[in-house]
Structure formats: C-alpha cells, structure tokens
Amino acid sequence: MKKKLYRSQSKKMISGVLGGLSDYVGIDATLLRILFVILLLTTAFFPFGLIYVAMVFLVPNEGDVR
C-alpha cells in the first residue's frame, strides 16, 4: 500500500499538518512538534513557518485523500 501525506483530523493541534506528517514518517507527533518548534525558533520563523503555512493550503485533509 502506498503512503499518502494528509492533514490529520485526529492528531491535530492547529491544522493537522504535523499530525499527518508524523503518520507519514512514522514517528510520534509530539516529538515532531517539539522538533518543529525548536527549528522554528532557531531559524527566526522564516523557512519553517513559511513551509508550514504552505502545507496548510497544499496538503489535503485526511478524509479527502484517496
């Protein structure tokens, strides 16, 4: 079965991007969120904040993935 990237509806804090990414990569969502916040703060929000906002609009919701 092919893996699909989606925004999670069950593991969501803000929009579900990191919850869906954690399912895709296969690691815990909390660990991924902590890593994301550390990277976000150390890079002054620019690249990771921009990538997150882009993923909110580009990655489909969990129910929309086929």
C-alpha positions as CSV (number, residue, x, y, z in Angstrom):
1,M,0.0,0.0,0.0
2,K,1.3,3.4,-0.9
3,K,1.7,6.0,1.8
4,K,-0.2,9.3,1.4
5,L,0.6,12.6,3.1
6,Y,-2.5,14.3,4.6
7,R,-3.5,16.7,7.3
8,S,-4.7,14.6,10.3
9,Q,-8.1,15.2,11.8
10,S,-7.4,13.1,14.9
11,K,-3.9,14.3,15.8
12,K,-4.4,18.0,15.1
13,M,-3.3,20.9,17.3
14,I,-3.6,23.8,14.8
15,S,-4.3,22.4,11.4
16,G,-3.2,18.8,11.5
17,V,-0.1,19.2,9.3
18,L,2.4,17.8,11.8
19,G,0.0,15.1,12.9
20,G,-0.3,13.9,9.3
21,L,3.4,14.2,8.7
22,S,4.1,12.1,11.8
23,D,1.9,9.3,10.4
24,Y,3.7,9.6,7.0
25,V,7.2,9.5,8.6
26,G,6.3,7.0,11.3
27,I,7.3,8.9,14.4
28,D,5.4,10.3,17.4
29,A,3.5,13.5,16.7
30,T,4.7,15.1,20.0
31,L,8.3,14.5,19.1
32,L,7.8,16.0,15.7
33,R,6.1,19.1,17.2
34,I,8.9,19.7,19.7
35,L,11.5,19.4,16.9
36,F,9.4,21.7,14.7
37,V,9.2,24.4,17.4
38,I,12.9,24.2,18.1
39,L,13.7,24.6,14.4
40,L,11.1,27.3,14.1
41,L,12.7,29.4,16.9
42,T,16.3,28.8,15.8
43,T,15.7,29.9,12.2
44,A,13.7,33.0,13.2
45,F,10.4,31.6,11.9
46,F,11.2,32.2,8.2
47,P,11.7,28.9,6.4
48,F,9.8,26.5,8.6
49,G,6.9,29.0,9.2
50,L,6.6,29.5,5.5
51,I,6.7,25.8,4.8
52,Y,4.0,25.1,7.4
53,V,1.6,27.7,6.0
54,A,2.2,26.4,2.5
55,M,1.4,22.8,3.7
56,V,-1.8,24.0,5.3
57,F,-3.1,25.0,1.9
58,L,-1.4,22.3,-0.3
59,V,-1.8,19.1,1.7
60,P,-5.4,17.6,1.6
61,N,-7.4,16.7,4.7
62,E,-7.4,13.1,5.9
63,G,-10.9,12.4,4.5
64,D,-10.1,13.9,1.1
65,V,-7.1,11.5,0.4
66,R,-7.8,8.6,-2.0
